[in-house]
Amino acid sequence: MFAELGLLSQTPVEGQSGIYRYDLTNLGREYWYQYINNSDKEPIYYSSFCYGPKKIVKVTDITEKTYEKGRFTGRKETQVNVDIDYQVLDTPDWALNGQDKLNALYSVEVKVPGKTYIDEITFIKGDDGELYHHKSLGYLLIKP
Protein backbone atom coordinates (compact mmCIF):
# COMPACT_ATOMS: atom_id res chain seq x y z
CA MET A 1 0.00 0.00 0.00
CA PHE A 2 2.80 2.46 0.85
CA ALA A 3 4.35 1.74 -2.56
CA GLU A 4 0.98 2.54 -4.17
CA LEU A 5 0.89 5.82 -2.23
CA GLY A 6 4.38 6.73 -3.50
CA LEU A 7 6.16 6.59 -0.13
CA LEU A 8 8.12 3.41 -0.89
CA SER A 9 9.61 1.92 -4.04
CA GLN A 10 8.95 -1.78 -4.61
CA THR A 11 11.49 -3.94 -6.44
CA PRO A 12 11.05 -7.70 -6.97
CA VAL A 13 13.80 -9.86 -5.47
CA GLU A 14 15.37 -11.87 -8.29
CA GLY A 15 14.52 -15.56 -8.10
CA GLN A 16 12.06 -15.04 -5.20
CA SER A 17 8.51 -15.01 -6.54
CA GLY A 18 6.26 -12.63 -4.60
CA ILE A 19 9.10 -11.20 -2.48
CA TYR A 20 10.01 -7.52 -2.80
CA ARG A 21 12.60 -5.07 -1.57
CA TYR A 22 11.25 -1.74 -0.33
CA ASP A 23 13.11 1.58 -0.11
CA LEU A 24 11.97 5.07 0.78
CA THR A 25 11.20 7.33 -2.16
CA ASN A 26 11.96 11.07 -2.00
CA LEU A 27 8.32 11.59 -0.98
CA GLY A 28 8.66 8.89 1.67
CA ARG A 29 11.82 10.50 3.07
CA GLU A 30 9.95 13.80 3.39
CA TYR A 31 7.27 12.24 5.63
CA TRP A 32 9.32 9.51 7.37
CA TYR A 33 9.86 9.72 11.12
CA GLN A 34 12.06 7.37 13.15
CA TYR A 35 12.35 7.16 16.89
CA ILE A 36 15.06 5.03 18.49
CA ASN A 37 14.43 3.80 22.05
CA ASN A 38 17.84 3.21 23.67
CA SER A 39 16.50 2.45 27.15
CA ASP A 40 17.13 -1.32 26.87
CA LYS A 41 20.25 -3.39 26.05
CA GLU A 42 19.42 -3.36 22.34
CA PRO A 43 17.95 -0.29 20.63
CA ILE A 44 14.38 -0.56 19.36
CA TYR A 45 13.62 1.27 16.11
CA TYR A 46 10.16 2.72 15.53
CA SER A 47 9.36 4.04 12.06
CA SER A 48 6.29 5.97 10.94
CA PHE A 49 5.07 8.27 8.23
CA CYS A 50 3.84 11.51 9.73
CA TYR A 51 2.04 14.55 8.39
CA GLY A 52 0.26 17.71 9.28
CA PRO A 53 0.95 19.80 12.36
CA LYS A 54 -2.00 20.13 14.73
CA LYS A 55 -3.61 23.53 15.27
CA ILE A 56 -5.42 23.82 18.59
CA VAL A 57 -8.80 25.43 17.97
CA LYS A 58 -10.06 25.42 21.55
CA VAL A 59 -9.16 24.12 25.01
CA THR A 60 -12.36 22.50 26.31
CA ASP A 61 -11.31 21.24 29.78
CA ILE A 62 -8.34 21.07 32.16
CA THR A 63 -8.13 18.60 35.04
CA GLU A 64 -5.33 18.01 37.52
CA LYS A 65 -4.74 14.91 39.66
CA THR A 66 -1.83 13.84 41.88
CA TYR A 67 -0.77 10.19 42.12
CA GLU A 68 1.50 8.74 44.82
CA LYS A 69 3.24 6.63 42.15
CA GLY A 70 2.95 8.21 38.72
CA ARG A 71 2.86 6.27 35.47
CA PHE A 72 5.55 8.38 33.80
CA THR A 73 8.05 9.10 36.55
CA GLY A 74 7.43 6.24 39.01
CA ARG A 75 7.27 8.69 41.94
CA LYS A 76 4.69 11.16 43.25
CA GLU A 77 3.42 12.89 40.17
CA THR A 78 0.81 15.49 39.27
CA GLN A 79 -0.80 14.98 35.87
CA VAL A 80 -2.58 17.78 34.08
CA ASN A 81 -5.00 16.57 31.38
CA VAL A 82 -5.96 19.12 28.76
CA ASP A 83 -8.92 18.36 26.47
CA ILE A 84 -8.67 20.13 23.13
CA ASP A 85 -10.46 20.59 19.83
CA TYR A 86 -7.92 20.65 16.99
CA GLN A 87 -7.53 20.69 13.22
CA VAL A 88 -4.74 19.23 11.11
CA LEU A 89 -2.95 21.56 8.73
CA ASP A 90 -1.48 20.57 5.36
CA THR A 91 -2.72 16.98 5.00
CA PRO A 92 -0.69 15.72 1.99
CA ASP A 93 -2.24 14.28 -1.17
CA TRP A 94 -0.86 10.78 -0.48
CA ALA A 95 -2.82 10.63 2.80
CA LEU A 96 -6.00 12.07 1.27
CA ASN A 97 -5.82 9.82 -1.82
CA GLY A 98 -5.15 6.72 0.31
CA GLN A 99 -7.46 7.53 3.21
CA ASP A 100 -9.90 4.65 2.58
CA LYS A 101 -7.09 2.06 2.59
CA LEU A 102 -5.28 3.71 5.51
CA ASN A 103 -8.49 3.99 7.56
CA ALA A 104 -9.29 0.30 6.90
CA LEU A 105 -5.80 -0.81 7.97
CA TYR A 106 -5.17 1.44 11.00
CA SER A 107 -7.22 2.35 14.06
CA VAL A 108 -6.34 6.04 13.56
CA GLU A 109 -8.28 7.69 10.76
CA VAL A 110 -6.67 10.03 8.23
CA LYS A 111 -7.34 13.55 9.45
CA VAL A 112 -8.71 15.85 6.74
CA PRO A 113 -8.38 19.64 6.47
CA GLY A 114 -11.18 21.80 7.83
CA LYS A 115 -12.60 19.15 10.18
CA THR A 116 -12.33 19.53 13.96
CA TYR A 117 -11.19 16.58 16.10
CA ILE A 118 -10.94 16.08 19.85
CA ASP A 119 -7.94 14.90 21.87
CA GLU A 120 -6.57 14.83 25.39
CA ILE A 121 -2.98 15.83 26.11
CA THR A 122 -1.35 14.76 29.37
CA PHE A 123 1.30 16.95 30.96
CA ILE A 124 3.36 16.27 34.06
CA LYS A 125 3.69 19.16 36.51
CA GLY A 126 7.35 19.44 37.51
CA ASP A 127 8.66 20.29 40.96
CA ASP A 128 9.25 23.77 39.52
CA GLY A 129 5.51 24.14 38.72
CA GLU A 130 6.13 24.02 34.96
CA LEU A 131 4.23 21.61 32.70
CA TYR A 132 6.18 18.98 30.75
CA HIS A 133 4.94 16.76 27.95
CA HIS A 134 6.41 13.31 27.38
CA LYS A 135 5.89 13.09 23.60
CA SER A 136 5.52 15.29 20.53
CA LEU A 137 2.29 17.22 20.06
CA GLY A 138 2.94 18.21 16.49
CA TYR A 139 2.32 15.40 14.02
CA LEU A 140 0.14 12.40 13.29
CA LEU A 141 2.04 9.14 12.89
CA ILE A 142 1.11 6.25 10.62
CA LYS A 143 3.23 3.13 11.25
CA PRO A 144 4.12 1.18 8.10
N, C-alpha and C positions, 0 to 999 in steps of 0.2 A: 504494500500500500504506500509506504513512504517513497518507493521508487516511482510509483504512479504520480505522486504529488510533486515530484521533482527534487526531493530532499536527499535522496540517495541514488547512486548509479547502481545498476544491476548487471553483472557480467557472469555468464555461465562458466562453471569450472569445467575445463576440458576433461572429457572422459568420465564425468560424474553427472549423469542424467538427473535433472531436477534440482541440482545444487548450484547455488550462485554465490558470488562474492559481492559484497556491498561496500561502497565507499561514499563518503559525503560529497555532494556536489557543491558548487559555489553557493547556491541557495541554501543548502543544508548547513554549510559552515556559518552562514549568516544567522541562522536561528538555533544553532546547536549550543547546548549548555551542558557542562560536565562538572560534577561535584565529586571530589575525592575525600572519602572518610578515612582518615589516618588514625582513628582512635583504637584500632585493634592491631594485632601483630602484622596482618597483611592488609594493605589498603583495599577498600571497596570502592569501585568506580560506578557512579550513577550518571547516566546520560539521558538527556531529554531534548526535545525541541520546544523552544519557548517563544512566545510572541506577546505583543501588546501590553504596554504598561497600564496599570490600573489608575483610574481617576476617581477619587472619592467624591461622591456627589453629596452625601449627607451622613453624619454620625447619628444613629438612631437610638443607641443606648450605651451606657458605660456602667459596668459593675466591677466591684473590687472584693476579693476574698483572700484571706490569709490561711495558709496550710502549714501545719507543724513540720511536715516533710513534703516539700514541693516536688512536682514531677520533672522539673527541668534542672534544679540545682541540688536536689537531695537533702536540703536543709530547710529551715523555716523560710517560707517564700510567700510573697504577696503577688497574686496574679490580677491583672487588670484586663478585663475582656471588653473590647470595643466592637459593637455591632455597627456595620456600615452598609450603605447602599453605594454601589460603584458601577462604573462603566469601563469597558476596555477600549483603549485607543489603538488605532492602526492595526486592526486584524488583517493579516496578509491574505492575498488571494489563495495561496495553497491551503490555508485553513478553511476559508470560506468555501472553496470549490470541493474540498474533501470532507466537509462537516458531517454529511450523512454517514460515511464510512467511519470517521473518527468517533462520532457519537455512539455508533453501534459497538465499537470495539472498546471504548474507554468509559469509565463511570463519570468522567468530567466532560460536560458538553462544551463544544466550541462556542466561545463567547463572541457575539456579533456586535458590530458598532450600533450605537444608539439605544441599546436595550440596557435596562438597569438590573443589576444582580445584587444579592445580599451576601454578606460574609461576616465572620467574626474573627477578629485579630486578637491574639493573646500577647500581652506584654508582661514582663516581670518588673516589679518595682525594686530598684536597687536600694542598698543601704543609704545611698546618697539622695534618695527620693526621686531619682530620674527613672524613666521608663525605658526598658530594653526589650528588643524583639529578637527572638532566636532564629528567625529565617527571613528570607527576602520577601518584601511586600510587592515587588514591582511587576513580576511576570507570571504568566500562566505556563505551566510545564506539561508537556505531553511526552510520556516515556515511550520510546520505540520498542 
